[in-house]
Amino acid sequence: MPMPVETLHAYLNQAFPDAEIVIDDLAGDGDHYRARIVSSAFAGMPRVRQHQLVYAALKGHMGGALHALALETSAPPVTTS
C-alpha cells in the first residue's frame, strides 16, 4: 500500500519542525516521491548524514510503504549582517 503524501509530510515535519519541505509525487502513484528539505538540522553535516536523518525520520517505512524517495537536502543559507 502506498504512503499518502500527507503521511510522508507529517513524518518529515515531525523530525524537522523548522524545515521548508516540498514533496513531489513523481509517478502519480503515491509510491515515488521527491522531497526537498531545507532545515537548520542539516547545518555542517555531509549529505550522506543528512539523508540518514531523513531515512530515520521515516521510521522504517522506506522500502515498504514508501518505495522510492529522491532527496534534496540542505541547510538554509547563512546570512551575515
C-alpha positions as CSV (number, residue, x, y, z in Angstrom):
1,M,0.0,0.0,0.0
2,P,1.5,3.4,-1.0
3,M,2.2,6.1,1.5
4,P,0.0,9.2,1.1
5,V,1.9,12.5,0.6
6,E,0.2,13.8,3.8
7,T,1.7,11.0,5.8
8,L,5.2,11.5,4.3
9,H,5.0,15.2,5.0
10,A,3.9,14.5,8.6
11,Y,6.9,12.3,9.3
12,L,9.3,14.8,7.9
13,N,7.7,17.8,9.6
14,Q,7.8,15.9,13.0
15,A,11.5,15.3,12.6
16,F,12.4,18.7,11.1
17,P,9.9,21.2,12.5
18,D,11.8,24.2,11.3
19,A,12.1,22.9,7.7
20,E,10.8,24.1,4.4
21,I,9.5,20.8,2.8
22,V,8.4,20.4,-0.7
23,I,7.2,17.0,-1.9
24,D,6.5,16.0,-5.5
25,D,4.8,12.8,-6.5
26,L,7.0,11.7,-9.4
27,A,4.8,9.0,-10.9
28,G,1.4,9.9,-9.7
29,D,1.1,6.6,-7.9
30,G,1.8,7.7,-4.3
31,D,4.9,5.4,-4.3
32,H,7.6,7.5,-5.9
33,Y,8.4,10.9,-4.4
34,R,11.0,13.7,-4.5
35,A,11.4,15.6,-1.2
36,R,13.3,18.9,-1.0
37,I,14.1,19.6,2.7
38,V,15.8,22.8,3.9
39,S,16.5,22.6,7.7
40,S,18.9,24.0,10.1
41,A,19.3,20.5,11.5
42,F,21.5,19.8,8.4
43,A,24.0,22.6,9.1
44,G,27.6,21.4,8.9
45,M,26.6,17.8,8.0
46,P,27.7,15.9,5.0
47,R,24.9,15.0,2.6
48,V,25.1,11.3,3.5
49,R,24.4,12.1,7.1
50,Q,21.5,14.4,6.1
51,H,19.9,11.6,4.2
52,Q,20.4,9.2,7.0
53,L,18.5,11.6,9.3
54,V,15.6,11.7,6.8
55,Y,15.5,7.9,6.5
56,A,15.5,7.6,10.3
57,A,12.5,10.1,10.4
58,L,10.6,7.7,8.1
59,K,10.6,5.1,10.9
60,G,11.3,2.0,8.8
61,H,8.8,2.8,6.0
62,M,11.4,3.3,3.4
63,G,11.4,0.3,1.1
64,G,7.9,-0.8,2.4
65,A,5.1,1.7,2.2
66,L,7.4,4.1,0.6
67,H,9.1,2.6,-2.5
68,A,11.2,5.4,-3.8
69,L,12.3,8.8,-2.4
70,A,14.7,11.1,-4.2
71,L,16.2,13.5,-1.7
72,E,17.5,17.0,-2.0
73,T,18.6,18.2,1.5
74,S,20.4,21.3,2.6
75,A,20.8,23.8,5.5
76,P,19.4,27.3,5.0
77,P,21.9,29.8,3.6
78,V,24.0,31.6,6.3
79,T,23.1,35.3,6.4
80,T,25.6,37.9,7.5
81,S,24.7,41.3,8.7
